[in-house]
Amino acid sequence: MATGGNMKDPAVAKKLFENLQSDLRLLSTEGKRKHPNVKEASEQVQLKLRTISAKTEDALSGLVSASADILQPFMLGCETKNVKLIQISLTAVQRLISHEAISIKAADNILTLLWGLMEGGQEELKLLQTAILLITTNFVVQHESLAKAMVLCLRLHFTKDSTTNNTAAAAIKHLVSIVFERVIAEDKIHSQEKLESMSEEELKKGTNKAPHSLRPCAGDAYLLFQDLCQLVNADQPFWLVGMTEMTRTFGLELLESVLSAFPMIFSKHKEFSFLLKERVCPLVIKLFSPSLKYRQGIPSPPSPIPAEKPFFPIVMRLLRIVSSLIQFYYNLLTTECEIFLSLLVKFLEPEKPTWQRCLALEVLHKLFVQAELVKSFCLSYDMKPHSTKIFRDMINGIGAFIQSQFMNPPGGPAAQAPKPGDIQGSPPSLVAGMPVGGGVSPQPAFMYRGVWIPLILVIPQGQTRPTLKHKQFCCLEMLDKVDPPTVPDGYGLSVGFYCLVEAVRTIQFLVEGEYGNKLEKAKEKKVTQSEEQEESGQAKSEEEKNLYEELVNSSWCGMLAALALLLDASTDESATASVLKCMEAYISLCGKLEMSTPRDAFITALCKASLPPHYALTVLNTHGNMPQKGHIRSPSQDLQSTHLEANERSQVVAVGTPLPTAALPVGAHQGPVMLTAKNIQCMRSLLAVAHCHGGVLGTAWHLVLTTLQHLVWILGLKPSSGGSLKASQPDSTGAVITTAVMADLPVLSSMLSRLFESSQYLDDVALHHLIDALCKLSAESMDLAYSNREPSLFAVAKLLETGLVNLSRVKFYGDQSQHIY
């Protein structure tokens, strides 16, 4: 609290008295000609001050008790409408306030003085300073006086002078905050006073009297918040008497500032929770109505009242409030939050304006980074039998939004399909995925079916959170805008992409962080637990496992559809790496939770991305693995355009011969096949999955090894001693490898060897799956040899490597059998 110093210090008190005497002398001098009443009152108070200073030991107490009289000449000075006298008077009043030398009566007199100046349109800035000082210095201004001070500032906010207007806006926000900070301070003070219990009937009436169940400061805050809701709803306030004007945008800003800064008050006091449920939520839903009904580019049905367009300043502020309500009040508003989350998903639909879709994505991004919220969504909605599958809808909504960006790009109508060779939205510096001109780097982007969309969000070095390259652009922060912003190209796709990245990170944290740790602790405690404790722990663990399975079940279809598209469309190594990391995370989670269908679907997608586009479906038996709902037609179904586009997205780094396959007739694969840099990047990711998560791949080992066998063949890697692979002579396989990948081949070969060497750390069941997959591959190769086609020796070589590192297991089993017999 601002004070002018410790008044118990005689030096401070003496200085205050001297300054007041000086103010009074100046007032007397200035007013002696035209305002004799001001001169006379000033001289009388000078005498009074001398008396207080001489006779009273505690100068402050004497000053406070006489403050209403001491103010008299200053009030008369303000009534003169003389600028010089008003300035002198307000300076003296501020001096008294800052030294906490005013009584409640004096504070009321000051408010009357300020109100008169406000109505006269005089010294508005100094008047605002005085009002702020009066409320912030201590608690003397309460109840009706506080309401009067708030109205005074609110009315000054709507003056024609822009400086006064802006200063008043800042002052009001500060004062609203002070009113609620008083409640926190009041709650910390233990009181013996018995309060009445809360009456909902009393609260529903809405009056200018605070609920009897609240203490004084909480009562003021309640009445203020109630009136802000009234004003935003275009209703008359109960407590803020004298209001003449209020804008909905400013009212929403004030509501949001309170909701985001003081959740503890709404959680502690049921009266405030009531206002949330009965006033704020219905108000937000009502104000969203134009946004829900409006469909961009679609004619409105015949109606006597034309459809109202969504207004950017209102929608943006409403979404800021929705963001606060979900983040801070979820436990109080579970049912209402279900409505708000459904609204956010609805706002992503293609018929909505671009800015509105981006606002919804920004809010969803804020929600996805909070693990406890995501967990609550799943528990409260997706796991309830007759509830909306909110978390599933959120992921599917973002996935559908991402797909819509390529189907109906912002730069042109969906109906205009690009001609062959045309790239919609492509910068002139980018041709065939490569930069043109000296020192030009290609911009990270996504390209699909001729639509080029830049990635304008980046993850800075050493950080995990994405940030905008153009930091100033964020729709939710544009409080000064009246018209909708022009959304930069690629902004929506970029925010949608990072929503998915955050969602994966959060799900991974919940499943691996919580579930993994609890499994370990359960193993440690099992020895010491009683049967009853063990049963209780198992039940709880089962509930948690159900939650984690639901997190994956609700999200994997929408997530895979979007990630597979983004992986296909990515032209940038770092964006590809982010997508691959998400896919790896899901494979790991599904494996740990023993969910084979989503695990195999993600592995299939990763395997497809590792192989040439026209090659994948013939090699991998993908039927039943990929999610159907909401998934865009597979790129491999449009062979020619996809093949060309794949080479535009990523540089060709290897050309080789296809591996003959028993399932296809002789000559089915004619001509060379090409691998791009992205194929190699995906191959590395596949190797990492197999190496790090081999223990949970189960029957999916066959998919992984089939893909690796084909890649090894195309790259011309042949078995050598011990089962390792080495690059063959260029002439012997017909493979053409670029210099960059030629240097990479020994690394890839080493990674492959390490993969099978690490099989010694797999448990018996996982090792069985690996060996079984290798045996199947070997049998398929033998079938090829019988039909006079050259077989791959990959499986035989890797069986040798796997066998050599696992010989110790055979020895152990042999010793064990001797012991038995």
C-alpha positions in Angstrom: 0.0 0.0 0.0 1.3 3.4 -0.9 2.0 5.6 2.1 3.9 8.8 2.6 6.1 7.3 5.4 5.7 6.2 9.0 3.5 8.8 10.7 4.7 7.7 14.1 8.0 9.2 13.1 7.8 12.8 14.4 9.9 14.1 11.4 7.5 12.7 8.9 4.5 14.1 10.8 6.2 17.5 11.1 7.0 17.5 7.3 3.3 16.7 6.5 2.0 19.6 8.7 4.5 22.0 7.1 3.4 21.0 3.6 -0.3 21.4 4.5 0.3 24.8 5.9 2.2 25.7 2.7 -0.8 24.5 0.6 -3.2 26.5 2.7 -1.2 29.7 2.4 -0.9 29.2 -1.4 -4.7 28.6 -1.6 -5.4 31.7 0.5 -3.2 33.9 -1.6 -4.7 32.6 -4.9 -8.3 33.0 -3.7 -8.1 36.3 -1.7 -9.4 38.5 -4.6 -12.2 36.5 -6.3 -12.9 33.8 -3.7 -12.8 35.3 -0.2 -14.6 32.2 1.3 -11.7 30.0 0.2 -9.2 32.5 1.9 -11.2 32.6 5.1 -11.6 28.8 5.3 -7.8 28.3 4.6 -6.9 30.7 7.4 -9.2 28.9 9.9 -7.7 25.5 9.0 -4.2 26.9 9.4 -5.0 27.8 13.0 -6.5 24.3 13.5 -3.4 22.6 12.2 -1.2 24.6 14.6 -3.5 23.6 17.5 -3.3 19.9 16.6 0.4 20.1 16.1 1.0 21.8 19.5 -1.5 20.0 21.7 -1.7 16.5 20.4 1.1 14.0 21.2 -0.1 11.6 18.4 -0.3 14.1 15.5 -1.8 11.5 13.1 -4.8 10.7 15.3 -5.5 14.4 15.7 -5.3 14.9 12.0 -7.5 11.9 11.1 -10.3 12.9 13.5 -10.3 16.5 12.2 -9.7 15.5 8.5 -13.3 16.3 7.4 -12.8 19.9 8.7 -9.3 20.2 7.3 -10.6 19.3 3.8 -13.1 22.1 3.8 -11.0 24.9 2.2 -9.8 22.4 -0.5 -13.3 21.4 -1.3 -14.2 25.1 -1.6 -11.2 25.5 -3.9 -12.4 22.8 -6.2 -15.9 24.3 -6.4 -14.5 27.6 -7.7 -13.7 25.9 -11.1 -10.5 27.9 -11.1 -7.8 25.6 -12.6 -5.0 26.9 -10.2 -7.1 26.5 -7.1 -8.3 23.0 -8.2 -4.7 21.9 -8.8 -3.5 23.2 -5.4 -6.5 21.6 -3.6 -6.0 18.1 -5.3 -2.3 18.1 -4.5 -3.2 18.7 -0.8 -5.9 16.1 -0.8 -3.5 13.5 -2.4 -1.0 14.4 0.4 -3.5 13.6 3.1 -4.6 10.4 1.4 -1.0 9.1 0.9 -0.2 9.7 4.6 -3.4 7.8 5.6 -4.6 10.9 7.4 -8.3 10.8 6.4 -11.4 9.4 8.2 -14.3 7.5 6.5 -16.3 10.7 6.5 -13.4 12.6 4.9 -13.1 9.9 2.3 -16.8 10.4 1.4 -16.3 14.1 1.2 -13.3 13.6 -1.2 -15.5 11.4 -3.4 -18.2 14.1 -3.5 -15.5 16.6 -4.5 -14.2 14.3 -7.2 -17.7 13.5 -8.5 -18.3 17.3 -8.9 -15.1 17.7 -10.9 -15.9 14.7 -13.1 -19.3 16.1 -14.0 -17.7 19.5 -14.7 -15.1 17.8 -17.0 -12.2 19.4 -15.0 -8.7 18.1 -14.2 -9.7 14.6 -15.3 -6.2 13.0 -15.1 -5.4 14.4 -11.6 -8.9 13.4 -10.5 -8.2 9.8 -11.6 -4.9 9.8 -9.8 -6.7 10.9 -6.6 -9.4 8.3 -6.9 -6.8 5.5 -7.4 -4.8 6.7 -4.4 -8.0 6.9 -2.3 -8.9 3.2 -2.9 -5.4 1.7 -3.0 -3.9 3.3 0.1 -6.1 1.6 2.7 -9.6 0.2 3.3 -11.5 3.4 4.3 -13.4 3.5 1.0 -15.9 0.6 1.1 -19.5 -0.3 0.1 -21.5 2.5 -1.5 -18.5 4.8 -1.5 -16.4 2.2 -3.3 -19.2 1.8 -5.9 -19.2 5.6 -6.4 -15.4 5.6 -6.9 -15.7 2.8 -9.5 -18.5 4.6 -11.3 -16.5 7.8 -11.4 -13.6 6.0 -13.1 -15.9 4.1 -15.4 -17.5 7.3 -16.6 -14.2 8.9 -17.2 -13.3 5.9 -19.4 -16.0 7.0 -21.8 -14.9 10.7 -22.2 -13.9 12.0 -25.6 -10.3 12.6 -24.6 -8.2 9.6 -25.6 -5.5 10.1 -22.9 -8.2 10.3 -20.2 -10.0 7.3 -21.7 -6.8 5.1 -21.7 -5.7 6.2 -18.3 -9.2 5.5 -16.9 -9.2 2.0 -18.5 -5.9 1.2 -16.8 -7.1 2.7 -13.5 -10.3 0.6 -13.6 -8.5 -2.6 -14.2 -6.2 -1.8 -11.3 -9.1 -0.9 -9.0 -11.0 -4.0 -9.8 -7.9 -6.0 -9.0 -7.6 -4.1 -5.7 -11.2 -4.9 -4.7 -10.5 -8.6 -5.1 -7.1 -8.4 -3.4 -8.9 -7.0 -0.4 -10.9 -10.3 -0.3 -7.7 -12.4 -0.1 -6.4 -10.1 2.7 -9.7 -10.4 4.5 -9.7 -14.2 4.2 -6.3 -14.4 5.9 -7.6 -12.6 9.0 -9.4 -14.9 11.4 -12.7 -13.6 12.5 -15.0 -14.6 15.4 -18.0 -13.0 13.7 -20.7 -15.6 12.8 -22.0 -15.2 9.4 -25.3 -16.5 8.0 -25.3 -19.5 5.7 -25.6 -18.9 2.0 -29.1 -18.6 0.5 -29.4 -19.4 -3.2 -32.9 -17.8 -3.3 -31.4 -14.5 -2.0 -28.6 -14.7 -4.6 -31.0 -15.3 -7.5 -32.9 -12.1 -6.8 -29.9 -9.8 -7.5 -29.9 -6.7 -5.4 -27.6 -3.9 -4.3 -27.1 -5.6 -1.0 -24.2 -8.0 -0.4 -25.1 -11.5 0.7 -25.3 -11.8 4.5 -23.0 -14.9 4.3 -20.0 -12.7 3.1 -17.7 -10.5 5.1 -17.4 -6.8 4.0 -14.6 -6.9 1.4 -16.0 -10.1 -0.1 -19.4 -8.5 -0.2 -18.1 -5.5 -2.2 -16.3 -7.9 -4.7 -19.4 -9.9 -5.1 -21.6 -6.9 -5.9 -18.9 -5.5 -8.3 -18.6 -8.9 -10.2 -22.4 -9.2 -10.3 -22.7 -5.8 -11.9 -20.0 -6.5 -14.5 -22.1 -9.5 -15.6 -25.2 -7.2 -15.7 -23.5 -4.6 -17.7 -22.0 -7.1 -20.3 -25.6 -8.5 -20.6 -26.8 -5.0 -21.4 -28.8 -4.9 -18.1 -29.0 -2.2 -15.4 -26.4 -2.5 -12.6 -27.6 -3.0 -9.0 -24.7 -1.5 -7.2 -22.8 0.7 -9.6 -25.4 3.5 -9.5 -24.8 6.4 -11.9 -23.4 4.4 -14.8 -24.3 6.1 -18.1 -22.3 4.0 -20.6 -20.5 0.7 -20.9 -19.0 -1.3 -23.8 -19.4 -5.0 -23.9 -15.7 -5.4 -25.0 -14.4 -3.6 -21.9 -16.8 -5.4 -19.6 -15.6 -8.8 -20.9 -12.0 -7.7 -20.4 -12.7 -6.9 -16.8 -14.5 -10.2 -16.2 -11.6 -12.1 -17.8 -9.0 -10.3 -15.7 -10.8 -11.2 -12.5 -11.4 -14.9 -13.5 -7.8 -15.4 -14.5 -6.3 -13.7 -11.5 -8.5 -14.8 -8.6 -9.6 -18.4 -9.0 -9.0 -19.0 -5.2 -11.8 -16.6 -4.3 -14.4 -18.4 -6.6 -13.3 -21.8 -5.3 -13.4 -20.7 -1.6 -16.7 -18.8 -1.6 -19.9 -20.5 -2.8 -21.5 -17.2 -3.5 -18.9 -16.5 -6.2 -19.2 -20.1 -7.6 -22.9 -19.3 -7.9 -22.1 -16.2 -10.0 -20.0 -18.4 -12.3 -22.7 -21.0 -12.9 -25.7 -18.7 -13.0 -24.4 -15.5 -14.5 -21.1 -16.0 -16.4 -21.6 -19.3 -18.2 -25.1 -18.5 -19.5 -23.9 -15.1 -20.6 -20.9 -16.6 -22.5 -23.1 -19.2 -24.2 -25.7 -16.5 -25.2 -23.0 -14.2 -26.6 -21.5 -17.0 -28.7 -24.8 -17.4 -30.6 -23.8 -15.4 -33.7 -20.6 -17.3 -34.0 -22.4 -20.7 -33.9 -25.1 -19.7 -36.5 -22.7 -18.0 -39.0 -21.5 -20.1 -41.9 -19.0 -18.3 -44.1 -19.7 -18.6 -47.8 -23.1 -20.4 -47.3 -26.3 -18.5 -47.9 -28.4 -18.0 -44.8 -31.9 -19.6 -44.7 -34.8 -17.2 -45.4 -35.5 -15.3 -42.2 -37.0 -11.9 -41.3 -33.9 -11.2 -39.2 -30.6 -11.5 -41.1 -27.9 -13.6 -39.5 -25.6 -11.6 -37.3 -21.9 -12.0 -38.2 -19.4 -12.9 -35.5 -17.7 -9.8 -34.2 -13.9 -10.3 -33.7 -13.4 -8.2 -30.5 -16.3 -10.0 -28.8 -15.5 -13.6 -29.9 -11.8 -13.1 -29.0 -12.7 -11.9 -25.5 -15.3 -14.6 -25.0 -12.7 -17.2 -25.9 -10.2 -15.7 -23.5 -12.9 -16.1 -20.8 -13.6 -19.7 -21.9 -9.9 -20.5 -21.7 -9.8 -19.1 -18.1 -13.0 -21.0 -17.1 -11.7 -24.3 -18.4 -8.2 -23.9 -17.0 -9.1 -22.6 -13.5 -12.7 -23.7 -12.8 -13.0 -27.1 -14.4 -13.8 -28.8 -11.2 -16.6 -26.3 -10.4 -18.0 -26.3 -14.0 -17.7 -29.8 -15.4 -21.0 -29.7 -17.3 -20.5 -26.2 -18.6 -16.9 -27.0 -19.7 -18.3 -29.8 -21.8 -20.4 -27.2 -23.7 -17.4 -24.9 -24.0 -15.1 -27.7 -25.3 -17.8 -28.7 -27.8 -18.0 -25.1 -29.0 -14.2 -24.9 -29.5 -14.4 -28.0 -31.7 -17.3 -26.6 -33.6 -15.3 -23.4 -34.2 -12.8 -25.5 -36.2 -15.3 -26.3 -38.9 -14.5 -25.2 -42.5 -17.5 -22.9 -42.7 -16.2 -20.7 -39.8 -14.0 -17.6 -40.6 -10.3 -18.4 -40.6 -9.6 -16.0 -37.6 -12.2 -17.8 -35.6 -10.7 -21.2 -36.3 -7.3 -19.9 -35.3 -8.7 -18.5 -32.0 -10.1 -21.9 -31.2 -6.8 -23.6 -32.0 -4.9 -21.2 -29.7 -7.2 -22.0 -26.8 -6.9 -25.7 -27.5 -3.1 -25.4 -27.5 -3.3 -23.8 -24.0 -5.4 -26.7 -22.8 -3.3 -29.5 -24.3 -0.2 -28.5 -22.4 -1.9 -29.1 -19.0 -1.7 -32.8 -18.2 -4.2 -32.7 -15.3 -6.8 -31.1 -17.5 -6.4 -33.6 -20.3 -6.7 -36.4 -17.7 -9.9 -34.8 -16.4 -11.4 -34.5 -19.8 -11.0 -38.2 -20.4 -12.3 -39.2 -16.9 -15.3 -36.8 -17.0 -16.4 -37.3 -20.6 -14.8 -40.0 -22.7 -15.0 -42.7 -20.0 -18.6 -41.9 -19.0 -21.1 -44.3 -20.8 -23.6 -41.6 -22.0 -21.3 -38.6 -22.3 -19.8 -36.8 -25.3 -16.4 -38.2 -26.2 -14.9 -34.7 -25.8 -11.2 -35.6 -25.9 -11.7 -37.7 -29.0 -13.6 -34.9 -30.6 -10.9 -32.4 -29.8 -8.2 -34.6 -31.5 -10.5 -35.4 -34.4 -11.4 -31.8 -34.8 -7.8 -30.7 -35.1 -7.0 -33.5 -37.5 -10.0 -32.6 -39.7 -8.9 -28.9 -39.6 -5.4 -29.9 -40.8 -6.8 -32.1 -43.6 -9.1 -29.2 -44.6 -6.1 -26.9 -45.1 -5.0 -29.1 -48.0 -8.5 -29.8 -49.4 -9.6 -26.2 -49.3 -6.5 -24.0 -49.0 -6.8 -20.4 -47.7 -5.2 -19.1 -50.8 -7.9 -20.4 -53.2 -11.2 -22.2 -53.5 -11.4 -25.9 -53.2 -12.9 -26.3 -56.7 -9.8 -25.0 -58.4 -7.5 -28.0 -58.6 -3.9 -27.1 -59.5 -2.7 -28.0 -63.0 0.1 -30.6 -63.1 3.3 -28.9 -62.2 1.5 -25.9 -60.5 2.1 -25.5 -56.8 -0.5 -23.3 -55.0 1.1 -20.9 -52.6 4.7 -21.9 -53.4 7.3 -19.2 -53.1 9.3 -18.5 -56.2 12.5 -19.4 -54.4 11.3 -23.1 -54.1 11.4 -25.5 -57.0 11.2 -29.2 -56.6 11.7 -28.9 -52.9 15.1 -27.1 -53.3 16.1 -23.5 -52.8 16.9 -21.4 -55.9 19.6 -18.7 -55.8 22.8 -18.4 -53.8 22.5 -18.7 -50.0 18.8 -19.3 -50.1 17.4 -21.9 -47.6 14.1 -23.6 -48.3 11.4 -22.5 -45.9 10.0 -25.3 -43.7 6.6 -26.2 -45.2 4.0 -28.9 -46.0 3.0 -29.7 -49.6 0.2 -32.0 -50.6 -1.6 -32.3 -53.9 -0.2 -29.1 -55.2 -1.0 -27.1 -52.1 2.1 -25.6 -50.4 1.6 -24.3 -46.8 4.6 -22.8 -44.9 5.3 -23.8 -41.3 5.6 -20.5 -39.4 6.1 -21.8 -35.9 9.5 -22.8 -34.7 10.9 -24.7 -31.7 14.0 -22.7 -30.5 17.2 -24.6 -29.9 17.2 -26.2 -26.4 13.5 -25.5 -25.8 10.5 -27.8 -26.1 7.7 -25.2 -26.6 7.0 -23.8 -30.1 7.0 -20.1 -30.6 5.9 -17.9 -33.5 8.6 -16.6 -35.8 6.5 -13.4 -35.9 6.0 -13.2 -32.2 3.6 -10.3 -32.4 0.9 -12.4 -34.0 -1.5 -14.2 -31.7 -5.2 -13.7 -32.2 -6.0 -14.1 -28.5 -3.7 -11.1 -27.6 -5.2 -8.6 -30.1 -7.2 -6.6 -27.6 -6.7 -3.4 -29.6 -8.1 -4.7 -32.9 -11.7 -4.0 -34.0 -11.5 -5.7 -37.4 -10.5 -9.4 -37.8 -6.7 -9.8 -38.4 -5.3 -11.0 -41.7 -4.0 -14.5 -40.6 -0.5 -15.2 -42.0 -0.2 -18.1 -44.5 0.3 -21.3 -42.7 -0.5 -20.0 -39.2 -3.6 -22.2 -38.7 -1.8 -25.3 -39.9 1.2 -24.5 -37.7 -0.9 -24.0 -34.5 -2.9 -27.2 -35.3 0.3 -29.2 -35.8 1.7 -28.0 -32.5 -1.6 -28.8 -30.8 -1.1 -32.4 -31.8 2.6 -32.3 -30.7 1.6 -31.0 -27.3 -1.3 -33.5 -27.0 1.1 -36.4 -27.7 3.6 -35.0 -25.2 0.9 -34.8 -22.5 -0.5 -38.3 -23.1 3.1 -39.6 -23.0 3.7 -37.8 -19.7 0.5 -39.2 -18.2 1.0 -42.8 -19.3 4.7 -43.2 -19.0 5.2 -40.7 -16.2 2.4 -41.8 -13.9 1.7 -45.4 -15.0 5.3 -46.4 -15.5 6.4 -45.1 -12.0 3.4 -46.7 -10.3 4.1 -50.1 -11.9 7.7 -49.9 -10.6 6.5 -48.9 -7.1 3.9 -51.7 -7.1 6.6 -54.3 -7.8 8.7 -52.9 -4.9 5.8 -52.9 -2.5 4.3 -56.2 -3.4 6.5 -58.1 -1.0 5.4 -56.1 2.1 1.7 -55.6 1.3 -1.1 -57.5 3.0 -3.7 -59.2 0.8 -6.3 -56.5 1.4 -3.8 -53.7 0.6 -2.7 -55.6 -2.5 -6.4 -56.0 -3.8 -7.1 -52.3 -3.2 -3.9 -51.4 -5.0 -4.7 -53.7 -7.9 -8.2 -52.1 -8.2 -6.7 -48.6 -8.3 -4.1 -49.7 -10.7 -6.7 -51.2 -13.0 -8.7 -48.0 -12.9 -5.6 -46.0 -13.9 -4.8 -48.5 -16.7 -8.3 -48.0 -18.0 -7.8 -44.3 -18.0 -4.5 -44.6 -20.0 -6.1 -47.0 -22.5 -9.0 -44.5 -23.0 -6.5 -41.7 -23.6 -5.0 -43.7 -26.4 -8.3 -45.1 -27.7 -9.9 -41.7 -27.9 -7.0 -40.1 -29.7 -5.2 -42.6 -31.9 -7.5 -42.6 -35.0 -7.6 -38.9 -35.4 -4.0 -38.5 -34.4 -2.7 -41.1 -36.9 -4.8 -39.7 -39.8 -3.4 -36.2 -39.2 0.2 -37.3 -38.5 0.3 -39.6 -41.6 -0.8 -36.7 -43.8 1.7 -34.3 -42.2 4.5 -36.8 -42.5 3.6 -37.3 -46.2 3.3 -33.6 -46.8 6.4 -32.4 -44.8 9.2 -30.7 -46.8 11.3 -30.0 -43.8 13.6 -32.3 -41.8 12.8 -30.8 -38.4 9.0 -30.9 -39.0 9.4 -34.5 -40.2 11.4 -35.3 -37.0 8.6 -33.8 -34.8 6.0 -36.0 -36.6 8.1 -39.1 -36.3 8.7 -38.4 -32.6 4.9 -38.3 -32.1 4.5 -41.6 -34.0 7.3 -43.3 -32.0 5.6 -42.1 -28.8 2.3 -43.7 -29.7 4.0 -47.0 -30.7 5.7 -47.1 -27.3 2.5 -46.2 -25.4 0.4 -48.8 -27.3 3.0 -51.4 -26.8 3.3 -50.8 -23.0 -0.5 -50.8 -22.7 -0.7 -54.0 -24.9 -3.0 -52.3 -27.4 -1.9 -54.1 -30.6 -4.4 -52.6 -33.1 -3.2 -48.9 -32.7 0.4 -50.0 -32.3 0.3 -51.9 -35.6 -1.5 -49.0 -37.3 1.3 -46.5 -36.3 4.0 -49.0 -37.3 2.3 -49.6 -40.7 2.2 -45.8 -41.3 5.9 -45.5 -40.3 6.8 -48.4 -42.6 4.9 -46.9 -45.5 6.7 -43.6 -45.0 10.1 -45.4 -45.2 9.4 -47.0 -48.6 8.8 -45.3 -52.0 5.1 -44.3 -52.4 4.1 -46.7 -55.2 6.0 -49.5 -53.4 4.4 -49.5 -50.0 0.9 -51.0 -50.5 2.3 -53.9 -52.6 4.8 -54.8 -49.9 2.8 -54.2 -46.7 -0.4 -55.9 -45.9 -2.1 -52.8 -44.5 -5.8 -53.8 -44.7 -7.5 -53.2 -41.4 -4.5 -51.4 -39.8 -5.2 -47.8 -40.9 -8.1 -45.8 -39.3 -10.8 -45.2 -41.8 -12.9 -42.4 -40.2 -11.8 -39.0 -41.3 -8.7 -40.2 -43.1 -7.7 -38.7 -46.3 -7.3 -41.0 -49.3 -3.9 -42.6 -49.2 -1.2 -40.9 -51.3 -0.3 -44.3 -52.9 -3.8 -44.4 -54.5 -2.7 -41.6 -56.8 0.5 -43.0 -58.0 1.8 -40.6 -60.7 1.1 -37.3 -58.9 2.2 -38.7 -55.6 5.5 -40.0 -57.0 6.3 -36.6 -58.6 5.3 -34.7 -55.4 7.3 -37.0 -53.2 10.4 -36.0 -55.1 9.5 -32.3 -54.9 9.1 -32.6 -51.1 12.3 -34.4 -50.5 15.5 -34.9 -52.5 16.1 -38.3 -54.2 19.2 -39.8 -52.5 19.2 -43.4 -53.8 18.0 -45.3 -56.8 17.9 -49.1 -56.7 16.2 -52.2 -57.9 13.0 -53.5 -56.2 13.1 -56.7 -54.1 11.1 -59.5 -55.8 8.1 -60.6 -53.6 6.4 -63.9 -53.6 3.0 -62.3 -53.4 3.5 -60.6 -56.8 4.0 -62.2 -60.2 7.4 -62.1 -62.0 8.0 -58.6 -63.5 5.4 -56.9 -61.4 8.1 -54.3 -60.3 9.7 -53.0 -63.5 12.3 -50.4 -63.5 14.3 -48.7 -60.7 12.8 -47.4 -57.4 13.8 -44.2 -55.7 14.4 -43.4 -52.1 14.3 -39.8 -50.8 16.1 -38.2 -47.9 12.7 -38.4 -46.0 12.6 -42.2 -46.6 16.0 -42.5 -45.0 14.9 -40.3 -42.1 11.9 -42.5 -41.6 14.1 -45.6 -41.8 16.2 -44.3 -39.0 13.1 -43.6 -37.0 11.9 -47.2 -37.6 15.3 -48.5 -36.5 15.0 -46.4 -33.3 11.5 -47.8 -32.6 12.7 -51.4 -33.0 15.8 -50.7 -30.9 14.1 -48.8 -28.0 10.7 -50.6 -28.0 11.5 -54.0 -29.3 10.1 -55.5 -26.1 6.6 -54.4 -26.9 6.4 -54.8 -30.7 5.0 -58.4 -30.5 3.7 -59.6 -33.9 4.5 -56.2 -35.4 8.2 -57.3 -35.7 7.2 -58.9 -39.0 6.0 -55.5 -40.5 9.2 -53.8 -39.2 11.6 -56.4 -40.6 9.8 -56.7 -43.9 10.2 -53.0 -44.4 13.9 -53.0 -43.3 14.6 -56.0 -45.7 13.2 -54.0 -48.7 15.1 -50.9 -47.8 18.4 -52.8 -47.3 17.8 -54.4 -50.7 17.1 -51.1 -52.5 20.2 -49.5 -50.9 22.4 -52.4 -52.1 23.4 -53.6 -48.6 24.5 -57.3 -48.7 25.3 -59.7 -45.8 28.9 -60.3 -44.8 30.6 -62.4 -42.2 28.8 -62.6 -38.8 25.5 -61.4 -40.3 26.4 -57.7 -40.6 25.5 -55.8 -43.9 27.9 -54.0 -46.2 27.5 -51.8 -49.3 28.1 -54.0 -52.3 30.0 -53.0 -55.4 27.9 -50.4 -57.5 27.9 -52.6 -60.6 26.6 -55.7 -58.8 23.2 -54.4 -57.7 22.5 -51.5 -60.1 22.0 -49.2 -57.1 22.9 -45.5 -57.5 23.6 -43.8 -54.2 24.4 -40.1 -53.6 27.6 -39.2 -51.9 25.7 -38.1 -48.7 23.9 -41.5 -48.3 27.0 -43.5 -49.3 28.7 -42.0 -46.2 25.5 -42.9 -44.3 25.4 -46.6 -45.3 28.0 -47.8 -42.8 26.0 -46.0 -40.1 22.7 -47.6 -41.1 24.5 -51.0 -41.3 25.9 -50.4 -37.8 22.4 -49.4 -36.5 20.9 -52.6 -38.0 23.6 -54.7 -36.3 23.1 -53.0 -33.0 19.4 -53.6 -33.2 19.9 -57.4 -33.4 22.7 -57.4 -30.9 20.5 -55.7 -28.4 18.0 -58.6 -28.7 20.1 -60.2 -25.9 18.2 -57.7 -23.5 14.7 -58.7 -24.7 12.7 -61.0 -22.5 11.9 -64.5 -23.8 8.5 -63.7 -25.2 9.8 -60.6 -27.1 12.8 -62.6 -28.4 10.4 -65.3 -29.6 8.4 -62.7 -31.6 11.6 -61.4 -33.2 12.9 -64.8 -34.2 9.5 -65.9 -35.4 9.4 -62.8 -37.7 12.9 -63.5 -39.0 11.9 -67.2 -39.7 8.8 -66.1 -41.6 10.9 -63.7 -43.7 13.5 -66.4 -44.3 10.8 -68.9 -45.4 9.4 -66.2 -47.8 12.9 -65.8 -49.3 13.2 -69.5 -49.8 9.9 -69.6 -51.7 11.4 -67.0 -54.0 14.5 -69.1 -54.6 12.3 -72.0 -55.6 10.7 -69.9 -58.3 14.1 -68.9 -59.7 14.1 -65.4 -58.4 17.0 -63.9 -56.4 16.1 -64.1 -52.7 17.1 -61.6 -50.0 19.5 -63.1 -47.4 18.6 -60.4 -44.9 16.6 -62.7 -42.6 19.3 -65.4 -42.6 22.0 -62.9 -41.8 20.0 -61.4 -39.0 19.1 -64.8 -37.6 22.8 -65.5 -37.4 23.4 -62.2 -35.6 20.5 -62.8 -33.2 21.6 -66.3 -32.5 25.2 -65.4 -31.7 24.2 -62.8 -29.1 21.6 -65.1 -27.4 23.7 -68.3 -27.2 23.9 -67.8 -23.4 20.2 -68.5 -23.1 20.6 -71.9 -24.9 23.4 -72.8 -22.5 21.3 -71.7 -19.5 18.3 -73.8 -20.7 20.7 -76.8 -21.3 22.1 -76.6 -17.7 18.6 -76.3 -16.4 17.5 -79.5 -18.3 20.5 -81.5 -17.0 19.6 -80.4 -13.5 16.0 -81.6 -14.0 17.0 -85.0 -15.4 
